Amino acid sequence: MGLFGFGRKKREAKEAREAEELEKAEKTEDAVEDAAAQAADEQEPQSPAFPPAAADTYVGRGEQYGPWDVNDENVPDYDEYLDMGSYYLPFLLGIQLRIKANRKTGQVLGATITFGASSLEIEAFAAPKTMGLWDDMRADLLAANDKATQKAGVFGTEVMLPVTIKGGRTVMTRVVGIDGPRWMLRGVFSGRAAVAEGPETDALNKFFADIVVERGDEPLAPRDLIPMHPPVTPKQRRAAEQAAADAEDNGKRDVPGKPKGPFDSDQQVQVETTLSRGPMFSEVR
């Protein structure tokens, strides 16, 4: 009897060891699969900011691609963007930001991004509720300059517009326009980003596509520039929001220098401020 009992215990111990080894092997296999899945996720390329191929129309704005509206369902998190009033500018290491302002009033009218040997001028216009603005504005650009041409681009049909600068030299610019809900965002690319493919062009194309536009509820006529204000960094914005909350003013805050009412797009302008961006929006010069 004792021998039979001993044999049974030995067999049970062996089965227990085999079960334990099998469990360890399954856990190891699961760990390897999890690590492989995580590595695949990390290596998976991000969705492009704009279509990879040129086309006559720009399809997918607000769903797959930007520029974005603050009310788009898929709008990216823009808490760390630079607040310009009519739009929020994303972060891009190594750029400089110049502010375009009215000479007499100092009111902000637009912004120009410089990156390497390229630049991008950005303006946001009010547009009709039921139709876009870019087709009409593009036709006006072509009619005003007989040397201007249009071609398919990653943002749809764009205008190649020669511009005469100081000294009488003519440079080529690339003008794009994106229609959003009651707004149109215009970008004027110059330098390498206007005439050639490459890292600078890709970087500024992505920068333009990542912009988030805030139209606001003010009544504006089509082609009115959407009101802007001097740059407000994320840190300044959070401080103002906290001060407003502390003052119990129902969450309302006034941005210093924020204008009231529409702008005339024909106003004269000058460079007013330069912002150099480091790792964060932290310095206005």
C-alpha positions in Angstrom: 0.0 0.0 0.0 2.8 2.4 0.9 4.6 1.8 -2.3 1.5 2.4 -4.4 0.9 5.7 -2.5 4.5 6.8 -3.1 4.2 6.2 -6.8 1.0 8.2 -7.0 2.6 11.2 -5.2 5.7 11.1 -7.5 3.4 11.1 -10.6 1.4 14.0 -9.2 4.5 16.0 -8.5 5.8 15.4 -12.0 2.5 16.6 -13.4 2.6 19.7 -11.2 6.1 20.5 -12.5 5.0 20.0 -16.1 1.9 22.3 -15.6 4.1 24.9 -14.0 6.6 24.8 -16.8 3.8 25.0 -19.4 2.3 28.0 -17.6 5.8 29.7 -17.6 6.1 29.0 -21.3 2.7 30.5 -22.0 3.5 33.6 -20.0 6.8 34.0 -21.9 5.1 33.6 -25.2 2.5 36.2 -24.2 5.3 38.6 -23.1 7.0 38.2 -26.5 3.8 38.8 -28.4 3.1 41.9 -26.3 6.6 43.3 -26.9 6.3 42.6 -30.6 2.9 44.3 -30.8 4.2 47.3 -28.8 7.3 47.6 -31.2 5.0 47.4 -34.2 2.8 50.2 -32.7 5.9 52.4 -32.1 7.2 51.8 -35.6 3.8 52.3 -37.3 4.0 55.6 -39.3 1.8 58.4 -38.2 -1.0 59.6 -40.5 0.2 62.3 -42.9 -0.9 65.8 -42.2 -1.9 66.3 -45.8 -2.5 64.1 -48.9 0.8 62.6 -50.3 0.0 63.4 -53.9 -1.0 66.6 -55.7 -4.6 67.0 -56.8 -6.9 69.6 -58.1 -9.2 69.5 -55.1 -8.4 69.2 -51.4 -10.4 66.3 -49.9 -10.5 65.3 -46.2 -10.1 68.6 -44.4 -11.5 68.4 -40.9 -11.6 64.6 -41.0 -8.2 63.3 -42.1 -6.3 66.5 -42.7 -6.0 70.1 -41.5 -6.0 73.0 -41.3 -8.5 72.3 -38.5 -11.4 74.2 -37.1 -11.7 74.3 -33.3 -15.1 72.5 -33.6 -13.8 69.6 -35.8 -14.4 66.2 -34.3 -10.8 65.1 -35.0 -9.1 68.4 -34.1 -5.7 67.8 -32.5 -5.0 68.9 -29.0 -3.9 72.5 -29.3 -3.3 73.4 -25.7 0.4 73.9 -26.4 -0.1 75.9 -29.5 0.5 79.7 -29.8 -2.7 81.6 -29.6 -3.0 84.3 -32.3 -6.7 84.9 -31.9 -8.0 83.8 -35.3 -5.8 80.7 -35.3 -3.5 78.6 -33.2 0.0 77.9 -34.4 1.7 74.6 -33.8 5.2 74.0 -32.5 8.1 73.7 -34.9 11.7 73.8 -33.6 13.9 76.4 -35.3 11.3 78.8 -36.7 10.9 82.6 -36.3 7.6 84.3 -36.1 7.1 87.8 -37.5 3.9 89.7 -36.7 2.2 91.8 -39.4 0.5 94.8 -38.0 -1.3 98.1 -39.0 1.2 101.0 -38.9 -1.2 103.4 -37.3 -3.1 101.2 -34.8 -0.7 98.4 -34.2 -3.5 95.9 -34.7 -2.3 92.5 -35.7 -3.2 91.4 -39.3 -1.2 88.3 -39.9 1.9 86.3 -39.2 4.9 85.0 -41.2 6.8 81.9 -40.3 10.5 81.8 -41.3 12.1 78.3 -41.4 15.6 77.9 -43.0 15.5 79.5 -46.4 11.7 79.4 -46.6 8.8 81.4 -45.2 5.1 81.1 -44.8 2.7 84.0 -44.5 -0.7 83.1 -42.8 -4.0 85.0 -43.0 -7.5 83.9 -41.9 -10.5 85.3 -43.7 -14.2 85.2 -43.0 -16.1 83.3 -45.7 -19.8 82.7 -46.6 -21.8 80.1 -44.8 -22.8 78.1 -47.8 -19.7 78.3 -50.1 -16.0 78.6 -50.1 -13.9 81.6 -50.8 -10.7 80.2 -52.3 -12.0 79.7 -55.9 -13.0 83.4 -56.2 -9.8 84.6 -54.5 -7.7 82.4 -56.7 -9.4 83.8 -59.8 -8.7 87.3 -58.7 -5.0 86.5 -58.2 -4.8 85.1 -61.7 -6.6 88.1 -63.2 -4.4 90.6 -61.5 -1.1 89.1 -62.8 -0.8 87.7 -66.3 2.3 85.8 -65.2 0.5 84.0 -62.5 -0.4 80.3 -63.1 -2.2 77.6 -61.3 -1.4 73.9 -60.7 -2.4 70.9 -58.7 -0.8 70.7 -55.3 -1.0 68.8 -52.0 -3.6 71.4 -50.8 -5.6 71.3 -54.0 -5.3 73.9 -56.8 -2.7 76.5 -55.9 -1.3 79.6 -57.5 2.3 80.2 -58.6 2.5 84.0 -58.2 5.6 86.0 -59.1 6.2 88.9 -56.7 8.6 91.9 -57.2 10.6 92.7 -54.0 13.0 95.5 -53.1 15.7 96.1 -55.6 13.4 95.0 -58.5 14.1 91.3 -58.1 11.2 89.0 -58.9 10.7 85.9 -56.7 8.1 83.1 -57.1 5.6 82.5 -54.3 3.2 79.6 -53.9 -0.3 80.6 -52.7 -2.7 78.0 -51.2 -6.1 78.5 -49.8 -8.2 76.1 -47.6 -11.9 76.6 -47.1 -13.3 75.7 -43.7 -16.6 76.4 -41.9 -17.2 80.1 -42.5 -13.4 80.8 -42.9 -10.6 80.5 -45.4 -7.0 80.1 -44.4 -4.5 81.4 -46.9 -0.8 80.5 -46.9 1.8 82.2 -49.1 5.0 80.1 -49.3 8.2 81.7 -50.5 11.8 80.6 -50.8 12.6 76.9 -51.2 9.1 75.9 -50.0 7.6 77.7 -53.0 9.6 76.2 -55.8 11.2 72.9 -54.7 10.5 69.7 -52.8 12.5 68.9 -49.7 12.6 69.0 -45.9 11.7 72.7 -45.7 8.8 72.3 -48.0 7.5 69.3 -46.1 8.0 71.0 -42.7 6.1 74.1 -43.7 3.3 72.2 -45.5 2.8 70.2 -42.3 3.0 73.3 -40.2 0.2 74.9 -42.3 -1.9 71.7 -42.2 -1.6 71.6 -38.3 -3.0 75.1 -37.8 -6.2 75.3 -35.8 -8.6 78.1 -36.9 -11.1 79.8 -34.5 -13.6 81.8 -36.6 -15.6 83.2 -33.6 -19.2 84.3 -33.6 -18.7 87.9 -34.7 -20.6 89.0 -37.8 -18.0 89.5 -40.5 -18.3 90.1 -44.2 -16.7 87.7 -46.6 -13.0 88.5 -47.1 -12.8 90.4 -43.8 -9.7 89.3 -41.9 -10.8 87.4 -38.8 -9.6 89.5 -35.8 -6.3 88.6 -34.2 -4.3 89.6 -31.2 -0.6 89.6 -30.2 0.8 86.1 -29.6 -0.2 84.5 -26.3 1.9 81.5 -25.2 0.3 78.5 -23.5 1.8 79.6 -20.2 0.3 83.1 -20.5 -3.0 81.6 -21.6 -3.2 79.3 -18.6 -2.2 82.2 -16.2 -4.9 84.4 -17.7 -7.5 81.6 -17.3 -6.5 81.1 -13.7 -6.6 84.8 -13.0 -10.1 84.9 -14.5 -11.2 82.0 -12.5 -9.8 83.5 -9.3 -11.7 86.8 -10.1 -14.9 84.8 -10.5 -15.8 86.6 -13.7 -17.7 83.6 -15.2 -14.7 82.3 -17.0 -14.4 85.4 -19.3 -11.1 87.0 -19.9 -9.7 89.8 -22.0 -6.6 89.2 -24.1 -4.4 92.4 -23.9 -4.5 94.2 -27.3 -7.3 92.0 -28.7 -9.1 94.2 -31.3 -12.8 94.5 -31.8 -14.6 94.1 -35.1 -13.3 93.2 -38.6 -10.2 94.3 -40.3 -9.7 95.7 -43.8 -7.4 93.4 -45.7 -6.0 96.4 -47.6 -4.6 98.1 -44.6 -0.9 98.9 -44.6 1.3 96.7 -42.5 4.7 96.5 -40.9 6.7 93.9 -38.9 6.0 94.6 -35.3 7.3 91.7 -33.2 9.6 88.7 -33.6 9.1 85.5 -31.7 11.9 83.0 -31.4 10.7 79.6 -30.5 12.9 77.2 -28.5 11.6 74.0 -26.9 8.5 75.8 -25.7 6.8 79.1 -26.5 8.5 81.1 -23.8 10.0 84.3 -25.2 8.7 87.3 -27.1 11.3 89.7 -28.3 
